[in-house]
Amino acid sequence: MEKRVSLKDVAKEVGVSTALVSYVLNNKKEGRIRKEVAQKIREVAHKLNYRPNQIAKSLKTRKTYTIGLVVADIANAFFSTLARIIEDEAEKNRYTVIFGSSDEMAERSQKLLDVLLDRQVDGVILAAAEKTEPQIRQLQERGIPFVLVDRYFPSLDVNYVGVKNFEAAYQCAVHLLESGRRRIGIVGFKTTLIHLEDRKKGFLKGLKDHGVSVKKEQIKEVALDASKEEVEAAIQQLLAEPNPVDALFFASNKLSTFGLIYINTLPLQVPEDLAICSFDQSDATELFYSRLTYVRQPLHEMGRQAIELLLQAINDGGAVRQIHLDAELVIGQSTTPCKSVAKKN
């Protein structure tokens, strides 16, 4: 096995003390060291392929400068984008992110947390899966710094960053009504996750406040891990009613992506025959012939705030903060007002 290069090896090659090499490579007291000496030390360290002993360093500083990130599905555009933002924000603070997907399963979430904590991460950011409240409580009891992102549990007083789901979905409902639609179908998830429940409640409240009631048959819910075929079946049922829906609200980008792929095969036009509004979007929805109306979540701010909260928790604990950010309704062609509304205007 190749011998690991040490600070002492670098110091010997340069002809300086080990302490001086340590100061330079750890960016300490450089103002007191001649620039040419510091440059020489770096060049020799690079030539010898020196790598710091992170285990020894963490024992001294009590930090590994690593963060764990657990998301639902890294393949989902929402989570992959958020993960990249968190990674970039962490890098600005000299932290490395280790991440994994729970696949919306509590058991997998626990395994990931166990691995991350075994690796001595300094803190964790989680998009919590269903039935993971006991895991969150355990982190709290053990004093592990963590922040929930996107999802939260009302019963837990913990750090959280997410969006105002209820208000954003309410705005979607009002917009569809203003576009002249009255028979509106909802495709959502059958879940106990509060942020998704808030979307359904907010949308229904928006309709109710404007005098429009929704029948049970107009609400279709699929499992969190639903396949494309299950989403297609839900849409088929909504369109097969004697008085079919004239608009659809998809509660997530996964649902709208599956939905638009199917709708594109049907003998109807968007928005003339069917208006569509989605909570969030993906790259795939941008390829649909009618530009999608959707809720844009402030991902950069979510990622920045999540890192900020976590670093505060790591460094000094600090008071618990729960941040609910505003989301923006981006109006596209898929909800263009129908003819009856256009005539009135």
Secondary structure, DSSP 8 states (H G I E B T S, - for coil): ------HHHHHHHHTS-HHHHHHHHTT-SGGGS-HHHHHHHHHHHHHTT----HHHHHHHHS---EEEEEES-TTSHHHHHHHHHHHHHHHHTT-EEEEEE-TT-HHHHHHHHHHHHHTT-SEEEE---TT-HHHHHHHHHHT--EEEES---TT----EEEE-HHHHHHHHHHHHHHTT--SEEEEEE----HHHHHHHHHHHHHHHHTT----GGGEEEE-TT--HHHHHHHHHHHHSSSS--SEEEESSHHHHHHHHHHHTTSS--TTTT-EEEEES--TGGGGSSS--EEEE--HHHHHHHHHHHHHHHHHH-----EEEE--EEE--GGG---HHHHHH-
